[in-house]
Amino acid sequence: MSDVNEPKSRQQFVWVKDRAGNEFICPANALKDAKNADPEELKNCVDDASSPQPFAGG
């Protein structure tokens, strides 16, 4: 019997920086070119500045 929650495959993510210098984490398959991601593609990503980082800083 297999585990129901076991993923079929691992999803790869990449870091992307836009022209303004903002960083995003994106599923690799959501982008045509990670070095030249357009704003429409970045809608499928998470803005690094908007995600909470509880262990950052003092």
C-alpha distance matrix in Angstrom:
0.0 3.8 6.8 9.0 12.1 11.6 14.6 14.7 17.9 20.5 23.5 26.9 29.8 33.5 36.5 39.3 42.8 45.0 48.7 49.5 47.5 44.6 41.3 38.0 34.4 33.0 29.9 31.1 30.3 32.5 35.7 37.8 39.6 38.8 42.5 43.8 41.5 43.3 43.3 41.2 38.4 38.7 37.8 34.1 34.5 35.0 38.6 38.5 41.5 39.8 36.8 37.4 37.6 37.9 38.5 41.1 44.7 46.3
3.8 0.0 3.8 6.2 8.8 7.8 10.8 11.1 14.2 16.7 19.7 23.1 26.0 29.7 32.7 35.5 39.0 41.2 44.9 45.7 43.8 40.9 37.5 34.2 30.6 29.2 26.1 27.4 26.7 28.8 32.0 34.2 35.9 35.0 38.7 40.1 37.7 39.6 39.6 37.7 34.7 35.0 34.2 30.5 30.8 31.3 34.9 34.9 37.9 36.3 33.3 34.1 34.3 34.8 35.4 37.8 41.5 43.2
6.8 3.8 0.0 3.8 5.5 5.4 9.0 10.6 13.5 15.3 18.1 21.5 24.0 27.7 30.6 33.3 36.8 38.9 42.7 43.3 41.3 38.2 34.9 31.7 28.1 27.0 24.2 25.9 25.5 27.3 30.5 33.0 34.7 33.5 37.1 38.5 36.0 37.8 37.6 35.7 32.9 32.8 31.9 28.3 28.4 28.5 32.0 31.9 34.8 33.1 30.0 30.6 30.9 31.3 32.0 34.5 38.2 39.9
9.0 6.2 3.8 0.0 3.8 5.6 8.4 10.1 13.3 15.3 17.5 21.1 23.3 27.1 29.9 32.3 35.7 37.6 41.4 41.8 40.1 37.0 33.8 30.4 27.0 25.6 22.8 24.8 24.1 25.5 29.0 31.6 33.5 32.5 36.2 37.2 34.4 35.9 35.5 33.4 30.8 30.9 29.6 26.1 26.6 26.9 30.5 30.8 33.5 31.5 28.6 29.5 30.2 30.8 31.9 34.3 38.0 39.8
12.1 8.8 5.5 3.8 0.0 3.8 6.3 9.2 11.7 12.8 14.7 18.2 20.2 23.9 26.5 29.0 32.3 34.3 38.1 38.5 36.6 33.4 30.3 27.0 23.6 22.4 19.9 22.1 21.8 23.1 26.5 29.3 31.0 29.6 33.3 34.4 31.6 33.2 32.7 30.8 28.2 27.9 26.7 23.3 23.4 23.4 26.9 27.1 29.8 27.9 25.0 25.8 26.4 27.0 28.2 30.5 34.2 36.1
11.6 7.8 5.4 5.6 3.8 0.0 3.8 6.5 8.8 10.1 12.8 16.1 18.6 22.4 25.2 28.0 31.4 33.6 37.4 38.0 36.0 33.1 29.7 26.5 22.9 21.6 18.8 20.5 20.3 22.2 25.3 27.9 29.4 28.1 31.7 33.1 30.7 32.6 32.5 30.8 27.8 27.7 27.0 23.3 23.3 23.6 27.1 27.0 30.1 28.6 25.6 26.6 26.8 27.7 28.4 30.6 34.3 36.3
14.6 10.8 9.0 8.4 6.3 3.8 0.0 3.8 5.4 6.9 9.3 12.8 15.4 19.2 22.2 24.8 28.3 30.4 34.2 35.0 33.1 30.3 26.9 23.6 20.0 18.4 15.3 16.9 16.5 18.5 21.6 24.1 25.7 24.5 28.2 29.5 27.1 29.0 29.1 27.4 24.3 24.4 23.9 20.1 20.2 20.9 24.5 24.7 28.0 26.6 23.9 25.4 25.7 27.1 27.8 29.6 33.3 35.7
14.7 11.1 10.6 10.1 9.2 6.5 3.8 0.0 3.8 7.1 9.5 13.0 16.1 19.7 23.1 25.4 29.1 31.1 34.8 36.0 34.2 31.6 28.3 24.9 21.3 19.2 15.7 16.6 15.6 18.1 21.0 23.1 24.9 24.3 28.0 29.2 27.0 29.0 29.4 27.5 24.3 25.0 24.6 20.8 21.3 22.6 26.3 26.7 30.1 28.9 26.5 28.3 28.6 30.3 30.9 32.4 36.2 38.7
17.9 14.2 13.5 13.3 11.7 8.8 5.4 3.8 0.0 3.8 6.5 9.6 13.0 16.4 20.0 22.4 26.1 28.3 31.9 33.3 31.4 29.0 25.6 22.3 18.7 16.6 13.2 13.5 13.1 15.9 18.4 20.4 21.9 21.1 24.7 26.3 24.3 26.6 27.4 25.7 22.3 22.9 23.1 19.2 19.4 20.8 24.2 24.4 28.0 27.2 24.8 26.8 26.9 28.8 29.2 30.4 34.1 36.8
20.5 16.7 15.3 15.3 12.8 10.1 6.9 7.1 3.8 0.0 3.8 6.4 9.7 13.2 16.6 19.3 23.0 25.4 29.1 30.3 28.2 25.8 22.2 19.2 15.5 13.8 10.7 11.3 11.8 14.4 16.7 19.1 20.0 18.7 22.2 24.0 22.1 24.6 25.3 24.1 20.6 20.6 21.2 17.4 16.9 18.0 21.2 21.1 24.8 24.3 21.8 23.7 23.6 25.6 25.8 26.8 30.5 33.3
23.5 19.7 18.1 17.5 14.7 12.8 9.3 9.5 6.5 3.8 0.0 3.8 6.6 10.2 13.6 16.0 19.7 21.9 25.6 26.8 24.9 22.5 19.1 15.9 12.3 10.2 7.0 7.8 8.5 10.8 13.2 15.8 16.8 15.4 19.0 20.5 18.4 20.9 21.5 20.4 16.8 16.9 17.5 13.8 13.3 14.7 18.0 18.3 21.9 21.5 19.4 21.7 21.9 24.4 24.8 25.4 29.1 32.1
26.9 23.1 21.5 21.1 18.2 16.1 12.8 13.0 9.6 6.4 3.8 0.0 3.8 6.9 10.5 13.1 16.8 19.3 22.8 24.3 22.1 20.1 16.6 13.7 10.2 8.5 5.9 5.6 7.8 10.2 11.5 14.0 14.2 12.4 15.8 17.8 16.2 19.1 20.1 19.5 15.8 15.6 17.0 13.6 12.5 13.9 16.6 16.6 20.4 20.6 18.7 21.2 21.0 23.7 23.8 24.0 27.5 30.7
29.8 26.0 24.0 23.3 20.2 18.6 15.4 16.1 13.0 9.7 6.6 3.8 0.0 3.8 7.0 9.6 13.3 15.9 19.5 20.7 18.5 16.4 12.8 10.0 6.5 5.3 4.3 5.0 8.3 9.3 10.2 13.2 12.9 10.3 13.5 15.5 13.6 16.5 17.2 17.2 13.6 12.7 14.4 11.4 9.5 10.6 13.0 12.9 16.7 17.1 15.6 18.2 18.1 21.2 21.4 21.2 24.6 27.9
33.5 29.7 27.7 27.1 23.9 22.4 19.2 19.7 16.4 13.2 10.2 6.9 3.8 0.0 3.8 6.4 10.1 12.9 16.3 17.8 15.4 13.8 10.3 8.2 5.7 5.4 6.4 5.7 9.5 9.9 9.4 12.0 10.7 7.5 10.2 12.6 11.3 14.6 15.7 16.3 12.8 11.7 14.2 12.0 9.6 10.8 12.2 11.9 15.6 16.8 15.8 18.6 18.3 21.6 21.6 20.7 23.8 27.3
36.5 32.7 30.6 29.9 26.5 25.2 22.2 23.1 20.0 16.6 13.6 10.5 7.0 3.8 0.0 3.8 6.9 10.2 13.5 14.5 11.9 10.4 6.8 5.7 4.7 6.4 9.0 9.0 12.6 12.1 11.1 13.7 11.7 8.0 9.5 11.9 10.8 13.9 14.6 16.1 13.1 11.0 13.9 12.6 9.5 9.8 10.0 9.3 12.7 14.5 14.0 16.7 16.3 19.9 19.8 18.3 21.1 24.7
39.3 35.5 33.3 32.3 29.0 28.0 24.8 25.4 22.4 19.3 16.0 13.1 9.6 6.4 3.8 0.0 3.8 6.6 10.0 11.4 9.4 8.2 5.6 5.1 6.3 7.1 10.2 9.9 12.9 11.6 9.8 12.0 9.8 6.2 7.0 8.6 7.6 10.5 11.4 13.4 10.8 8.7 12.2 11.8 9.0 10.0 9.5 9.8 12.6 14.5 15.0 18.1 18.1 21.9 22.1 20.2 22.7 26.4
42.8 39.0 36.8 35.7 32.3 31.4 28.3 29.1 26.1 23.0 19.7 16.8 13.3 10.1 6.9 3.8 0.0 3.8 6.8 7.9 5.7 5.4 4.4 6.2 8.9 10.4 13.8 13.7 16.4 14.7 12.6 14.4 11.9 8.7 7.9 8.9 8.5 10.6 11.1 14.0 12.3 9.9 13.3 13.9 11.1 11.5 9.7 9.8 11.7 14.1 15.4 18.3 18.4 22.1 22.4 20.0 21.9 25.6
45.0 41.2 38.9 37.6 34.3 33.6 30.4 31.1 28.3 25.4 21.9 19.3 15.9 12.9 10.2 6.6 3.8 0.0 3.8 5.4 5.3 5.5 6.6 8.0 11.2 12.0 15.4 15.4 17.5 15.1 12.9 14.3 12.2 9.8 8.6 8.0 7.4 8.3 8.4 11.9 11.1 8.8 12.1 13.7 11.7 12.4 10.3 11.5 12.7 14.7 16.7 19.8 20.5 24.3 24.9 22.4 24.1 27.8
48.7 44.9 42.7 41.4 38.1 37.4 34.2 34.8 31.9 29.1 25.6 22.8 19.5 16.3 13.5 10.0 6.8 3.8 0.0 3.8 5.4 7.5 9.7 11.7 15.0 15.8 19.1 18.8 20.7 18.4 15.8 16.6 14.2 12.4 10.2 9.1 9.6 9.8 10.2 13.9 13.9 12.0 15.1 17.1 15.3 16.0 13.5 14.6 15.1 17.3 19.7 22.6 23.2 26.9 27.4 24.6 25.9 29.5
49.5 45.7 43.3 41.8 38.5 38.0 35.0 36.0 33.3 30.3 26.8 24.3 20.7 17.8 14.5 11.4 7.9 5.4 3.8 0.0 3.8 5.7 9.0 11.6 15.3 16.8 20.4 20.7 22.8 20.2 18.2 19.5 17.3 15.2 13.4 12.6 12.4 12.2 11.4 15.2 15.5 12.9 15.5 17.8 15.7 15.5 12.4 13.2 12.8 15.2 17.9 20.5 21.2 24.8 25.5 22.5 23.4 26.9
47.5 43.8 41.3 40.1 36.6 36.0 33.1 34.2 31.4 28.2 24.9 22.1 18.5 15.4 11.9 9.4 5.7 5.3 5.4 3.8 0.0 3.8 6.4 9.7 13.2 15.3 18.9 19.2 21.8 19.7 17.7 19.3 16.9 14.1 12.4 12.7 12.6 13.5 13.1 16.6 16.1 13.2 16.0 17.6 14.9 14.3 11.2 11.0 11.0 14.0 16.2 18.6 18.7 22.2 22.5 19.5 20.6 24.1
44.6 40.9 38.2 37.0 33.4 33.1 30.3 31.6 29.0 25.8 22.5 20.1 16.4 13.8 10.4 8.2 5.4 5.5 7.5 5.7 3.8 0.0 3.8 6.7 10.4 12.7 16.5 17.4 20.0 17.6 16.3 18.6 16.6 13.6 13.1 13.2 12.1 12.8 11.6 14.8 14.2 10.8 13.1 14.7 11.7 10.7 7.4 7.6 7.7 10.4 12.6 15.2 15.8 19.5 20.2 17.5 19.0 22.6
41.3 37.5 34.9 33.8 30.3 29.7 26.9 28.3 25.6 22.2 19.1 16.6 12.8 10.3 6.8 5.6 4.4 6.6 9.7 9.0 6.4 3.8 0.0 3.8 7.0 9.7 13.5 14.5 17.3 15.5 14.4 17.0 15.1 11.7 11.8 12.8 11.4 13.1 12.4 15.0 13.4 10.1 12.6 13.1 9.7 8.6 6.2 5.5 7.4 10.0 11.1 13.9 14.1 17.9 18.4 16.0 18.2 21.9
38.0 34.2 31.7 30.4 27.0 26.5 23.6 24.9 22.3 19.2 15.9 13.7 10.0 8.2 5.7 5.1 6.2 8.0 11.7 11.6 9.7 6.7 3.8 0.0 3.8 6.2 10.0 11.6 14.2 12.2 11.8 14.9 13.7 10.4 11.8 12.6 10.3 12.0 11.2 13.0 10.9 7.6 9.8 9.7 6.1 5.4 4.5 5.2 8.3 9.5 10.0 13.4 14.1 17.9 18.7 17.1 19.8 23.4
34.4 30.6 28.1 27.0 23.6 22.9 20.0 21.3 18.7 15.5 12.3 10.2 6.5 5.7 4.7 6.3 8.9 11.2 15.0 15.3 13.2 10.4 7.0 3.8 0.0 3.8 7.1 9.0 12.0 10.7 11.0 14.4 13.6 10.4 12.6 13.9 11.6 13.8 13.4 14.4 11.5 9.0 10.8 9.2 5.7 5.4 6.7 6.8 10.5 11.1 10.4 13.5 13.9 17.5 18.2 17.3 20.4 23.9
33.0 29.2 27.0 25.6 22.4 21.6 18.4 19.2 16.6 13.8 10.2 8.5 5.3 5.4 6.4 7.1 10.4 12.0 15.8 16.8 15.3 12.7 9.7 6.2 3.8 0.0 3.8 6.0 8.3 6.9 7.7 11.4 11.3 8.8 11.9 12.7 10.0 12.2 12.3 12.3 9.0 7.5 9.2 6.8 4.4 6.5 8.9 10.1 13.6 13.7 13.2 16.5 17.3 20.8 21.7 20.9 24.1 27.6
29.9 26.1 24.2 22.8 19.9 18.8 15.3 15.7 13.2 10.7 7.0 5.9 4.3 6.4 9.0 10.2 13.8 15.4 19.1 20.4 18.9 16.5 13.5 10.0 7.1 3.8 0.0 3.8 5.5 5.4 7.4 10.9 11.7 10.0 13.6 14.5 11.9 14.1 14.6 13.8 10.2 10.0 11.1 7.7 7.0 9.4 12.4 13.5 17.1 16.8 15.8 19.0 19.7 22.9 23.7 23.5 26.8 30.2
31.1 27.4 25.9 24.8 22.1 20.5 16.9 16.6 13.5 11.3 7.8 5.6 5.0 5.7 9.0 9.9 13.7 15.4 18.8 20.7 19.2 17.4 14.5 11.6 9.0 6.0 3.8 0.0 3.8 5.5 5.9 8.5 9.0 7.7 11.5 12.8 10.9 13.8 15.2 14.6 10.8 11.3 13.3 10.3 9.8 12.4 14.8 15.8 19.4 19.7 18.9 22.0 22.3 25.6 26.1 25.5 28.8 32.3
30.3 26.7 25.5 24.1 21.8 20.3 16.5 15.6 13.1 11.8 8.5 7.8 8.3 9.5 12.6 12.9 16.4 17.5 20.7 22.8 21.8 20.0 17.3 14.2 12.0 8.3 5.5 3.8 0.0 3.8 5.5 7.6 9.6 9.7 13.5 14.0 11.8 14.0 15.5 14.0 10.4 12.0 13.2 10.1 11.0 14.2 16.9 18.5 21.9 21.7 21.1 24.4 25.1 28.3 29.1 28.7 32.1 35.5
32.5 28.8 27.3 25.5 23.1 22.2 18.5 18.1 15.9 14.4 10.8 10.2 9.3 9.9 12.1 11.6 14.7 15.1 18.4 20.2 19.7 17.6 15.5 12.2 10.7 6.9 5.4 5.5 3.8 0.0 3.8 7.0 9.2 9.2 12.8 12.4 9.5 11.0 12.0 10.3 6.7 8.5 9.5 6.7 8.2 11.8 14.4 16.6 19.7 19.3 19.2 22.7 23.9 27.3 28.4 27.8 31.0 34.5
35.7 32.0 30.5 29.0 26.5 25.3 21.6 21.0 18.4 16.7 13.2 11.5 10.2 9.4 11.1 9.8 12.6 12.9 15.8 18.2 17.7 16.3 14.4 11.8 11.0 7.7 7.4 5.9 5.5 3.8 0.0 3.8 5.5 6.0 9.3 8.8 6.4 8.6 10.7 9.8 6.1 8.2 10.5 8.8 9.5 13.0 14.8 16.8 19.8 20.0 20.3 23.9 24.8 28.4 29.3 28.2 31.2 34.8
37.8 34.2 33.0 31.6 29.3 27.9 24.1 23.1 20.4 19.1 15.8 14.0 13.2 12.0 13.7 12.0 14.4 14.3 16.6 19.5 19.3 18.6 17.0 14.9 14.4 11.4 10.9 8.5 7.6 7.0 3.8 0.0 3.8 6.6 9.1 8.2 7.1 9.1 12.1 11.2 8.3 11.0 13.4 12.2 13.1 16.7 18.1 20.0 23.0 23.4 23.9 27.5 28.3 31.9 32.6 31.4 34.2 37.9
39.6 35.9 34.7 33.5 31.0 29.4 25.7 24.9 21.9 20.0 16.8 14.2 12.9 10.7 11.7 9.8 11.9 12.2 14.2 17.3 16.9 16.6 15.1 13.7 13.6 11.3 11.7 9.0 9.6 9.2 5.5 3.8 0.0 3.8 5.5 5.4 5.8 8.9 12.2 12.6 9.7 11.3 14.5 13.7 13.6 16.6 17.4 18.9 21.8 22.8 23.4 26.8 27.3 31.0 31.3 29.8 32.4 36.1
38.8 35.0 33.5 32.5 29.6 28.1 24.5 24.3 21.1 18.7 15.4 12.4 10.3 7.5 8.0 6.2 8.7 9.8 12.4 15.2 14.1 13.6 11.7 10.4 10.4 8.8 10.0 7.7 9.7 9.2 6.0 6.6 3.8 0.0 3.8 5.5 5.4 9.2 11.8 12.8 9.7 10.0 13.5 12.5 11.5 14.0 14.5 15.5 18.5 19.9 20.2 23.5 23.8 27.4 27.6 26.1 28.7 32.4
42.5 38.7 37.1 36.2 33.3 31.7 28.2 28.0 24.7 22.2 19.0 15.8 13.5 10.2 9.5 7.0 7.9 8.6 10.2 13.4 12.4 13.1 11.8 11.8 12.6 11.9 13.6 11.5 13.5 12.8 9.3 9.1 5.5 3.8 0.0 3.8 6.1 9.5 12.4 14.3 11.9 11.8 15.6 15.4 14.1 16.2 15.8 16.6 19.1 21.0 21.8 25.0 25.0 28.7 28.7 26.7 28.9 32.7
43.8 40.1 38.5 37.2 34.4 33.1 29.5 29.2 26.3 24.0 20.5 17.8 15.5 12.6 11.9 8.6 8.9 8.0 9.1 12.6 12.7 13.2 12.8 12.6 13.9 12.7 14.5 12.8 14.0 12.4 8.8 8.2 5.4 5.5 3.8 0.0 3.8 6.3 9.7 11.5 9.9 10.4 14.0 14.5 13.9 16.3 16.0 17.5 19.7 21.2 22.5 25.9 26.4 30.2 30.6 28.6 30.7 34.5
41.5 37.7 36.0 34.4 31.6 30.7 27.1 27.0 24.3 22.1 18.4 16.2 13.6 11.3 10.8 7.6 8.5 7.4 9.6 12.4 12.6 12.1 11.4 10.3 11.6 10.0 11.9 10.9 11.8 9.5 6.4 7.1 5.8 5.4 6.1 3.8 0.0 3.8 6.7 8.2 6.2 6.7 10.3 10.8 10.5 13.2 13.2 15.3 17.6 18.5 19.8 23.4 24.4 28.1 28.9 27.1 29.5 33.2
43.3 39.6 37.8 35.9 33.2 32.6 29.0 29.0 26.6 24.6 20.9 19.1 16.5 14.6 13.9 10.5 10.6 8.3 9.8 12.2 13.5 12.8 13.1 12.0 13.8 12.2 14.1 13.8 14.0 11.0 8.6 9.1 8.9 9.2 9.5 6.3 3.8 0.0 3.8 5.5 5.4 6.4 9.2 10.8 11.3 14.0 13.8 16.5 18.2 18.7 20.6 24.3 25.7 29.4 30.6 28.8 31.0 34.7
43.3 39.6 37.6 35.5 32.7 32.5 29.1 29.4 27.4 25.3 21.5 20.1 17.2 15.7 14.6 11.4 11.1 8.4 10.2 11.4 13.1 11.6 12.4 11.2 13.4 12.3 14.6 15.2 15.5 12.0 10.7 12.1 12.2 11.8 12.4 9.7 6.7 3.8 0.0 3.8 5.5 5.0 6.7 9.5 10.0 12.2 11.8 15.0 16.1 16.1 18.4 22.1 23.9 27.6 29.2 27.3 29.5 33.1
41.2 37.7 35.7 33.4 30.8 30.8 27.4 27.5 25.7 24.1 20.4 19.5 17.2 16.3 16.1 13.4 14.0 11.9 13.9 15.2 16.6 14.8 15.0 13.0 14.4 12.3 13.8 14.6 14.0 10.3 9.8 11.2 12.6 12.8 14.3 11.5 8.2 5.5 3.8 0.0 3.8 5.5 5.6 7.9 9.9 12.8 13.3 16.8 18.2 17.6 19.5 23.3 25.4 28.9 30.7 29.3 31.8 35.2
38.4 34.7 32.9 30.8 28.2 27.8 24.3 24.3 22.3 20.6 16.8 15.8 13.6 12.8 13.1 10.8 12.3 11.1 13.9 15.5 16.1 14.2 13.4 10.9 11.5 9.0 10.2 10.8 10.4 6.7 6.1 8.3 9.7 9.7 11.9 9.9 6.2 5.4 5.5 3.8 0.0 3.8 5.3 5.8 7.6 11.0 12.2 15.3 17.4 17.1 18.3 22.1 23.8 27.4 28.9 27.7 30.4 33.9
38.7 35.0 32.8 30.9 27.9 27.7 24.4 25.0 22.9 20.6 16.9 15.6 12.7 11.7 11.0 8.7 9.9 8.8 12.0 12.9 13.2 10.8 10.1 7.6 9.0 7.5 10.0 11.3 12.0 8.5 8.2 11.0 11.3 10.0 11.8 10.4 6.7 6.4 5.0 5.5 3.8 0.0 3.8 5.2 5.1 7.8 8.5 11.6 13.6 13.4 14.8 18.6 20.3 24.0 25.5 24.1 26.7 30.3
37.8 34.2 31.9 29.6 26.7 27.0 23.9 24.6 23.1 21.2 17.5 17.0 14.4 14.2 13.9 12.2 13.3 12.1 15.1 15.5 16.0 13.1 12.6 9.8 10.8 9.2 11.1 13.3 13.2 9.5 10.5 13.4 14.5 13.5 15.6 14.0 10.3 9.2 6.7 5.6 5.3 3.8 0.0 3.8 5.4 7.8 9.1 12.7 14.3 13.0 14.4 18.2 20.5 23.9 26.0 24.9 27.6 31.0
34.1 30.5 28.3 26.1 23.3 23.3 20.1 20.8 19.2 17.4 13.8 13.6 11.4 12.0 12.6 11.8 13.9 13.7 17.1 17.8 17.6 14.7 13.1 9.7 9.2 6.8 7.7 10.3 10.1 6.7 8.8 12.2 13.7 12.5 15.4 14.5 10.8 10.8 9.5 7.9 5.8 5.2 3.8 0.0 3.8 7.1 9.7 12.8 15.2 13.9 14.3 18.0 20.0 23.3 25.2 24.6 27.6 31.0
34.5 30.8 28.4 26.6 23.4 23.3 20.2 21.3 19.4 16.9 13.3 12.5 9.5 9.6 9.5 9.0 11.1 11.7 15.3 15.7 14.9 11.7 9.7 6.1 5.7 4.4 7.0 9.8 11.0 8.2 9.5 13.1 13.6 11.5 14.1 13.9 10.5 11.3 10.0 9.9 7.6 5.1 5.4 3.8 0.0 3.8 6.5 9.1 11.9 11.1 11.3 15.0 16.7 20.1 21.8 21.0 24.0 27.4
35.0 31.3 28.5 26.9 23.4 23.6 20.9 22.6 20.8 18.0 14.7 13.9 10.6 10.8 9.8 10.0 11.5 12.4 16.0 15.5 14.3 10.7 8.6 5.4 5.4 6.5 9.4 12.4 14.2 11.8 13.0 16.7 16.6 14.0 16.2 16.3 13.2 14.0 12.2 12.8 11.0 7.8 7.8 7.1 3.8 0.0 3.8 6.1 8.7 7.6 7.5 11.2 13.1 16.5 18.3 17.5 20.5 23.9
38.6 34.9 32.0 30.5 26.9 27.1 24.5 26.3 24.2 21.2 18.0 16.6 13.0 12.2 10.0 9.5 9.7 10.3 13.5 12.4 11.2 7.4 6.2 4.5 6.7 8.9 12.4 14.8 16.9 14.4 14.8 18.1 17.4 14.5 15.8 16.0 13.2 13.8 11.8 13.3 12.2 8.5 9.1 9.7 6.5 3.8 0.0 3.8 5.5 5.4 6.8 10.5 12.2 15.8 17.5 16.0 18.6 22.0
38.5 34.9 31.9 30.8 27.1 27.0 24.7 26.7 24.4 21.1 18.3 16.6 12.9 11.9 9.3 9.8 9.8 11.5 14.6 13.2 11.0 7.6 5.5 5.2 6.8 10.1 13.5 15.8 18.5 16.6 16.8 20.0 18.9 15.5 16.6 17.5 15.3 16.5 15.0 16.8 15.3 11.6 12.7 12.8 9.1 6.1 3.8 0.0 3.8 5.5 5.6 8.5 9.2 13.0 14.2 12.5 15.1 18.7
41.5 37.9 34.8 33.5 29.8 30.1 28.0 30.1 28.0 24.8 21.9 20.4 16.7 15.6 12.7 12.6 11.7 12.7 15.1 12.8 11.0 7.7 7.4 8.3 10.5 13.6 17.1 19.4 21.9 19.7 19.8 23.0 21.8 18.5 19.1 19.7 17.6 18.2 16.1 18.2 17.4 13.6 14.3 15.2 11.9 8.7 5.5 3.8 0.0 3.8 5.7 7.8 9.0 12.4 14.0 11.9 13.8 17.2
39.8 36.3 33.1 31.5 27.9 28.6 26.6 28.9 27.2 24.3 21.5 20.6 17.1 16.8 14.5 14.5 14.1 14.7 17.3 15.2 14.0 10.4 10.0 9.5 11.1 13.7 16.8 19.7 21.7 19.3 20.0 23.4 22.8 19.9 21.0 21.2 18.5 18.7 16.1 17.6 17.1 13.4 13.0 13.9 11.1 7.6 5.4 5.5 3.8 0.0 3.8 6.5 9.2 12.3 14.8 13.4 15.6 18.6
36.8 33.3 30.0 28.6 25.0 25.6 23.9 26.5 24.8 21.8 19.4 18.7 15.6 15.8 14.0 15.0 15.4 16.7 19.7 17.9 16.2 12.6 11.1 10.0 10.4 13.2 15.8 18.9 21.1 19.2 20.3 23.9 23.4 20.2 21.8 22.5 19.8 20.6 18.4 19.5 18.3 14.8 14.4 14.3 11.3 7.5 6.8 5.6 5.7 3.8 0.0 3.8 6.5 9.6 12.1 11.5 14.4 17.3
37.4 34.1 30.6 29.5 25.8 26.6 25.4 28.3 26.8 23.7 21.7 21.2 18.2 18.6 16.7 18.1 18.3 19.8 22.6 20.5 18.6 15.2 13.9 13.4 13.5 16.5 19.0 22.0 24.4 22.7 23.9 27.5 26.8 23.5 25.0 25.9 23.4 24.3 22.1 23.3 22.1 18.6 18.2 18.0 15.0 11.2 10.5 8.5 7.8 6.5 3.8 0.0 3.8 6.1 9.1 9.1 11.8 14.2
37.6 34.3 30.9 30.2 26.4 26.8 25.7 28.6 26.9 23.6 21.9 21.0 18.1 18.3 16.3 18.1 18.4 20.5 23.2 21.2 18.7 15.8 14.1 14.1 13.9 17.3 19.7 22.3 25.1 23.9 24.8 28.3 27.3 23.8 25.0 26.4 24.4 25.7 23.9 25.4 23.8 20.3 20.5 20.0 16.7 13.1 12.2 9.2 9.0 9.2 6.5 3.8 0.0 3.8 5.6 5.6 8.8 11.5
37.9 34.8 31.3 30.8 27.0 27.7 27.1 30.3 28.8 25.6 24.4 23.7 21.2 21.6 19.9 21.9 22.1 24.3 26.9 24.8 22.2 19.5 17.9 17.9 17.5 20.8 22.9 25.6 28.3 27.3 28.4 31.9 31.0 27.4 28.7 30.2 28.1 29.4 27.6 28.9 27.4 24.0 23.9 23.3 20.1 16.5 15.8 13.0 12.4 12.3 9.6 6.1 3.8 0.0 3.8 5.7 8.3 9.8
38.5 35.4 32.0 31.9 28.2 28.4 27.8 30.9 29.2 25.8 24.8 23.8 21.4 21.6 19.8 22.1 22.4 24.9 27.4 25.5 22.5 20.2 18.4 18.7 18.2 21.7 23.7 26.1 29.1 28.4 29.3 32.6 31.3 27.6 28.7 30.6 28.9 30.6 29.2 30.7 28.9 25.5 26.0 25.2 21.8 18.3 17.5 14.2 14.0 14.8 12.1 9.1 5.6 3.8 0.0 3.8 6.5 8.0
41.1 37.8 34.5 34.3 30.5 30.6 29.6 32.4 30.4 26.8 25.4 24.0 21.2 20.7 18.3 20.2 20.0 22.4 24.6 22.5 19.5 17.5 16.0 17.1 17.3 20.9 23.5 25.5 28.7 27.8 28.2 31.4 29.8 26.1 26.7 28.6 27.1 28.8 27.3 29.3 27.7 24.1 24.9 24.6 21.0 17.5 16.0 12.5 11.9 13.4 11.5 9.1 5.6 5.7 3.8 0.0 3.8 6.8
44.7 41.5 38.2 38.0 34.2 34.3 33.3 36.2 34.1 30.5 29.1 27.5 24.6 23.8 21.1 22.7 21.9 24.1 25.9 23.4 20.6 19.0 18.2 19.8 20.4 24.1 26.8 28.8 32.1 31.0 31.2 34.2 32.4 28.7 28.9 30.7 29.5 31.0 29.5 31.8 30.4 26.7 27.6 27.6 24.0 20.5 18.6 15.1 13.8 15.6 14.4 11.8 8.8 8.3 6.5 3.8 0.0 3.8
46.3 43.2 39.9 39.8 36.1 36.3 35.7 38.7 36.8 33.3 32.1 30.7 27.9 27.3 24.7 26.4 25.6 27.8 29.5 26.9 24.1 22.6 21.9 23.4 23.9 27.6 30.2 32.3 35.5 34.5 34.8 37.9 36.1 32.4 32.7 34.5 33.2 34.7 33.1 35.2 33.9 30.3 31.0 31.0 27.4 23.9 22.0 18.7 17.2 18.6 17.3 14.2 11.5 9.8 8.0 6.8 3.8 0.0
